[in-house]
């Protein structure tokens, strides 16, 4: 079997002023990378129109909507989490496919509440990077 195209689906978790992470990315970023499907994940629909119209993201997920979270379960290859406030990671991990990766770039003030079993059984990875700090 020959693979003719590769589609990679990523999510970007945004919270409040952290929407600047998208602004730092050139709008062409989402259009130039053929096969890259981008989903913005937010707690509210406040920035939905801008995310879709200005940045051309493929979809917008409201994390406080259980139906949307369930419909998106196991669909993302990776998630970039920009949130620096305390928040639940397990719902985000449920959005990842097997071998999916959650990369934290928001600096949390408190320890993570993370269960090992879903990580191990889902072969999921949680990593961090300080590279995305915005002044």
PyMOL commands that set and color helices and strands:
alter all, ss='L'
color gray80, all
select helices_A, chain A and resi 16-24+28-32+48-53+66-71+90-94+116-121
alter helices_A, ss='H'
color red, helices_A
select strands_A, chain A and resi 8-13+36-42+59-62+76-81+96-104+125-128
alter strands_A, ss='S'
color yellow, strands_A
deselect
rebuild
show_as cartoon
